[in-house]
């Protein structure tokens, strides 16, 4: 996805649209069950379930095409310390002795 990284602290349209998938699916299911309970001729749940797949595809399409104006990339996690390395604030004082190897 062209190097795009989601960031909770960002308020661009693409990052804000990440949380709409499940609410849209639940609303779609509610409408489909309502139409099934109302007995609308030819619109039973057994015939309209592909609508859920279309809604999911539509939401994914809208999410991928949302603009990223003013996007704030996430902060990088701190680099892991290597084996035998000492954290920067805990470095031992330099020694004045010279070693010949």
N, CA, C and O of each residue as an XYZ file, in Angstrom:
404
protein
N       0.839     -1.192      0.000
C       0.000      0.000      0.000
C       0.875      1.242      0.000
O       0.663      2.128      0.829
N       1.810      1.340     -0.860
C       2.729      2.452     -1.101
C       3.367      3.018      0.161
O       3.520      4.235      0.272
N       3.740      2.178      1.106
C       4.454      2.621      2.288
C       3.606      3.367      3.299
O       4.154      3.969      4.223
N       2.307      3.352      3.160
C       1.435      4.066      4.083
C       1.343      3.309      5.398
O       1.165      2.091      5.402
N       1.463      4.022      6.519
C       1.344      3.395      7.831
C       0.265      4.106      8.634
O       0.268      5.330      8.767
N      -0.655      3.310      9.166
C      -1.752      3.834      9.984
C      -1.222      4.396     11.295
O      -0.323      3.816     11.904
N      -1.772      5.518     11.728
C      -1.363      6.166     12.965
C      -2.611      6.636     13.702
O      -3.400      7.406     13.153
N      -2.798      6.183     14.935
C      -3.981      6.585     15.708
C      -4.014      8.079     15.994
O      -5.093      8.659     16.111
N      -2.864      8.704     16.107
C      -2.801     10.118     16.435
C      -3.037     11.011     15.218
O      -3.189     12.224     15.363
N      -3.069     10.430     14.037
C      -3.245     11.204     12.808
C      -4.729     11.467     12.553
O      -5.581     10.644     12.886
N      -5.023     12.615     11.964
C      -6.412     12.964     11.683
C      -6.679     13.149     10.191
O      -7.600     13.871      9.809
N      -5.866     12.491      9.339
C      -6.149     12.555      7.912
C      -7.349     11.647      7.620
O      -7.701     10.806      8.448
N      -7.964     11.807      6.477
C      -9.183     11.069      6.138
C      -8.947      9.565      6.112
O      -9.803      8.802      6.559
N      -7.818      9.129      5.604
C      -7.562      7.684      5.517
C      -7.426      7.062      6.904
O      -7.974      5.987      7.145
N      -6.711      7.709      7.818
C      -6.554      7.159      9.169
C      -7.881      7.173      9.924
O      -8.162      6.244     10.681
N      -8.700      8.201      9.734
C      -9.993      8.252     10.422
C     -10.973      7.226      9.873
O     -11.879      6.803     10.591
N     -10.815      6.815      8.615
C     -11.759      5.867      8.021
C     -11.471      4.428      8.406
O     -12.222      3.534      8.016
N     -10.408      4.175      9.158
C     -10.057      2.802      9.534
C     -11.089      2.164     10.458
O     -11.212      0.940     10.472
N     -11.825      2.943     11.219
C     -12.745      2.382     12.198
C     -14.183      2.284     11.757
O     -15.057      2.084     12.600
N     -14.475      2.416     10.462
C     -15.879      2.405     10.052
C     -16.356      1.064      9.516
O     -17.547      0.909      9.247
N     -15.468      0.095      9.353
C     -15.861     -1.176      8.731
C     -16.939     -1.896      9.539
O     -17.994     -2.212      8.990
N     -16.706     -2.163     10.824
C     -17.676     -2.924     11.612
C     -18.984     -2.182     11.817
O     -20.036     -2.815     11.726
N     -18.992     -0.882     12.089
C     -20.290     -0.208     12.184
C     -21.102     -0.290     10.889
O     -22.321     -0.460     10.932
N     -20.439     -0.172      9.752
C     -21.155     -0.250      8.472
C     -21.705     -1.663      8.254
O     -22.816     -1.819      7.749
N     -20.939     -2.691      8.630
C     -21.424     -4.068      8.488
C     -22.628     -4.303      9.392
O     -23.607     -4.921      8.973
N     -22.563     -3.812     10.634
C     -23.697     -3.996     11.551
C     -24.946     -3.267     11.071
O     -26.053     -3.792     11.195
N     -24.784     -2.075     10.530
C     -25.934     -1.342      9.990
C     -26.524     -2.093      8.802
O     -27.744     -2.197      8.674
N     -25.664     -2.615      7.938
C     -26.135     -3.384      6.778
C     -26.890     -4.629      7.225
O     -27.955     -4.932      6.686
N     -26.355     -5.353      8.202
C     -27.050     -6.534      8.714
C     -28.401     -6.159      9.317
O     -29.392     -6.859      9.108
N     -28.442     -5.070     10.055
C     -29.705     -4.622     10.642
C     -30.744     -4.316      9.586
O     -31.910     -4.684      9.734
N     -30.335     -3.647      8.523
C     -31.274     -3.322      7.440
C     -31.743     -4.592      6.741
O     -32.924     -4.721      6.418
N     -30.819     -5.538      6.505
C     -31.202     -6.791      5.843
C     -32.174     -7.600      6.702
O     -33.149     -8.145      6.184
N     -31.918     -7.683      8.006
C     -32.848     -8.400      8.884
C     -34.188     -7.677      8.990
O     -35.232     -8.323      9.082
N     -34.169     -6.352      8.979
C     -35.424     -5.594      9.009
C     -36.251     -5.870      7.764
O     -37.456     -6.105      7.854
N     -35.611     -5.843      6.606
C     -36.338     -6.137      5.365
C     -36.869     -7.569      5.372
O     -37.956     -7.827      4.857
N     -36.106     -8.508      5.956
C     -36.561     -9.893      6.039
C     -37.770    -10.010      6.968
O     -38.716    -10.736      6.662
N     -37.746     -9.295      8.112
C     -38.872     -9.351      9.053
C     -40.107     -8.650      8.524
O     -41.226     -9.046      8.848
N     -39.926     -7.615      7.715
C     -41.083     -6.919      7.149
C     -41.744     -7.739      6.061
O     -42.869     -7.452      5.652
N     -41.047     -8.754      5.597
C     -41.630     -9.626      4.585
C     -41.703     -8.981      3.217
O     -42.603     -9.292      2.436
N     -40.773     -8.089      2.913
C     -40.747     -7.457      1.600
C     -40.553     -8.561      0.566
O     -39.623     -9.361      0.670
N     -41.426     -8.599     -0.423
C     -41.439     -9.678     -1.407
C     -40.120     -9.728     -2.192
O     -39.717     -8.740     -2.806
N     -39.457    -10.881     -2.163
C     -38.237    -11.084     -2.935
C     -36.979    -10.580     -2.268
O     -35.897    -10.686     -2.846
N     -37.087    -10.026     -1.052
C     -35.902     -9.494     -0.381
C     -35.624    -10.232      0.921
O     -35.312     -9.595      1.927
N     -35.728    -11.549      0.930
C     -35.390    -12.317      2.118
C     -33.890    -12.311      2.345
O     -33.112    -12.058      1.426
N     -33.487    -12.596      3.588
C     -32.066    -12.568      3.920
C     -31.289    -13.589      3.100
O     -30.120    -13.368      2.784
N     -31.920    -14.692      2.758
C     -31.229    -15.714      1.973
C     -30.874    -15.250      0.569
O     -30.023    -15.857     -0.081
N     -31.506    -14.190      0.093
C     -31.218    -13.691     -1.249
C     -30.401    -12.396     -1.236
O     -29.900    -11.971     -2.277
N     -30.266    -11.778     -0.081
C     -29.588    -10.475     -0.047
C     -28.237    -10.506      0.669
O     -27.608     -9.456      0.799
N     -27.766    -11.663      1.138
C     -26.493    -11.695      1.854
C     -25.314    -11.216      1.013
O     -24.345    -10.728      1.594
N     -25.332    -11.323     -0.332
C     -24.184    -10.769     -1.080
C     -24.032     -9.256     -0.903
O     -22.978     -8.694     -1.203
N     -25.086     -8.603     -0.415
C     -24.978     -7.162     -0.156
C     -23.876     -6.896      0.867
O     -23.183     -5.882      0.778
N     -23.708     -7.794      1.835
C     -22.659     -7.620      2.844
C     -21.285     -7.600      2.174
O     -20.438     -6.771      2.505
N     -21.073     -8.512      1.237
C     -19.788     -8.528      0.530
C     -19.581     -7.258     -0.288
O     -18.471     -6.731     -0.355
N     -20.650     -6.771     -0.906
C     -20.543     -5.522     -1.670
C     -20.241     -4.338     -0.762
O     -19.461     -3.459     -1.127
N     -20.849     -4.310      0.407
C     -20.600     -3.213      1.351
C     -19.160     -3.255      1.841
O     -18.505     -2.216      1.927
N     -18.657     -4.451      2.164
C     -17.263     -4.573      2.605
C     -16.315     -4.097      1.507
O     -15.365     -3.363      1.780
N     -16.571     -4.513      0.264
C     -15.738     -4.064     -0.848
C     -15.809     -2.566     -1.057
O     -14.798     -1.926     -1.347
N     -17.007     -2.001     -0.908
C     -17.161     -0.547     -1.061
C     -16.404      0.219      0.007
O     -15.757      1.224     -0.288
N     -16.481     -0.251      1.252
C     -15.761      0.425      2.335
C     -14.259      0.324      2.111
O     -13.543      1.310      2.287
N     -13.766     -0.861      1.723
C     -12.329     -1.007      1.465
C     -11.878     -0.103      0.313
O     -10.788      0.469      0.352
N     -12.717      0.018     -0.698
C     -12.389      0.890     -1.828
C     -12.325      2.346     -1.388
O     -11.411      3.074     -1.775
N     -13.290      2.772     -0.584
C     -13.274      4.149     -0.081
C     -12.064      4.393      0.824
O     -11.456      5.462      0.771
N     -11.718      3.413      1.648
C     -10.565      3.579      2.531
C      -9.258      3.715      1.744
O      -8.404      4.535      2.082
N      -9.114      2.913      0.705
C      -7.855      2.957     -0.043
C      -7.740      4.200     -0.909
O      -6.634      4.612     -1.258
N      -8.872      4.802     -1.260
C      -8.835      6.004     -2.092
C      -8.972      7.295     -1.298
O      -8.996      8.377     -1.884
N      -9.062      7.203      0.020
C      -9.188      8.398      0.851
C      -7.889      9.195      0.788
O      -6.803      8.616      0.750
N      -7.998     10.529      0.776
C      -6.780     11.344      0.706
C      -5.970     11.270      1.992
O      -6.513     11.045      3.073
N      -4.679     11.461      1.860
C      -3.778     11.437      3.011
C      -3.207     12.819      3.294
O      -2.091     12.936      3.802
N      -3.954     13.858      2.973
C      -3.495     15.217      3.254
C      -3.290     15.371      4.758
O      -4.127     14.932      5.546
N      -2.201     15.981      5.154
C      -1.846     16.223      6.554
C      -1.641     14.938      7.341
O      -1.893     14.909      8.546
N      -1.189     13.873      6.684
C      -0.939     12.610      7.389
C       0.280     12.744      8.272
O       1.287     13.325      7.867
N       0.195     12.209      9.480
C       1.305     12.195     10.427
C       1.759     10.749     10.567
O       1.008      9.927     11.092
N       2.981     10.409     10.106
C       3.432      9.019     10.240
C       3.646      8.660     11.707
O       3.940      9.532     12.525
N       3.500      7.379     12.041
C       3.693      6.976     13.436
C       5.148      7.124     13.852
O       6.056      7.038     13.025
N       5.357      7.348     15.146
C       6.714      7.466     15.669
C       7.379      6.106     15.614
O       6.736      5.080     15.836
N       8.667      6.100     15.316
C       9.399      4.847     15.248
C       9.644      4.316     16.655
O       9.950      5.093     17.560
N       9.514      3.007     16.854
C       9.815      2.446     18.182
C      11.314      2.542     18.442
O      12.106      2.593     17.501
N      11.706      2.567     19.706
C      13.146      2.642     19.993
C      13.849      1.393     19.501
O      13.297      0.294     19.530
N      15.078      1.584     19.050
C      15.868      0.460     18.536
C      16.209     -0.492     19.679
O      16.560     -0.041     20.769
N      16.112     -1.800     19.448
C      16.460     -2.746     20.510
C      17.956     -2.706     20.799
O      18.775     -2.474     19.910
N      18.282     -2.933     22.042
C      19.693     -2.948     22.421
C      20.312     -4.260     21.980
O      19.710     -5.322     22.135
N      21.516     -4.186     21.432
C      22.206     -5.394     20.987
C      22.790     -6.148     22.178
O      22.787     -5.644     23.301
N      23.281     -7.334     21.931
C      23.882     -8.140     22.996
C      25.130     -7.450     23.524
O      26.018     -7.091     22.751
N      25.198     -7.268     24.817
C      26.372     -6.662     25.431
C      26.393     -5.147     25.361
O      27.341     -4.535     25.852
N      25.386     -4.516     24.771
C      25.394     -3.058     24.709
C      24.804     -2.485     25.995
O      24.033     -3.142     26.695
N      25.180     -1.273     26.278
C      24.759     -0.603     27.497
C      23.874      0.566     27.097
O      24.204      1.273     26.145
N      22.756      0.798     27.789
C      21.918      1.956     27.469
C      22.725      3.245     27.548
O      23.666      3.333     28.337
N      22.366      4.266     26.731
C      23.175      5.486     26.643
C      23.406      6.181     27.972
O      24.497      6.716     28.167
N      22.471      6.211     28.886
C      22.645      6.913     30.152
C      23.498      6.154     31.148
O      23.822      6.699     32.203
N      23.874      4.917     30.856
C      24.591      4.092     31.819
C      25.963      3.655     31.294
O      26.435      2.566     31.620
N      26.587      4.485     30.502
C      27.905      4.149     29.944
C      28.954      4.242     31.054
O      28.935      5.189     31.841
N      29.867      3.272     31.127
C      30.932      3.348     32.136
C      31.917      4.466     31.773
O      32.075      4.795     30.597
N      32.566      5.038     32.759
C      33.537      6.098     32.443
C      34.707      5.526     31.662
O      35.101      4.380     31.875
N      35.264      6.327     30.752
C      36.396      5.829     29.956
C      37.602      5.576     30.859
O      37.847      6.316     31.813
N      38.339      4.534     30.546
C      39.506      4.223     31.361
C      40.739      4.857     30.721
O      40.791      5.062     29.508
N      41.722      5.160     31.553
C      42.941      5.802     31.035
C      44.015      4.771     30.711
O      45.090      5.123     30.225
N      43.732      3.514     30.977
C      44.745      2.498     30.710
C      44.743      2.131     29.228
O      43.702      2.123     28.570
N      45.944      1.825     28.720
C      46.129      1.472     27.323
C      46.368     -0.020     27.257
O      47.189     -0.554     28.003
N      45.656     -0.699     26.369
C      45.830     -2.152     26.220
C      46.539     -2.452     24.926
O      46.203     -1.895     23.881
N      47.497     -3.309     24.988
C      48.180     -3.782     23.798
C      47.669     -5.189     23.501
O      47.765     -6.090     24.335
N      47.150     -5.351     22.351
C      46.587     -6.653     21.995
C      47.458     -7.330     20.989
O      47.156     -8.443     20.559
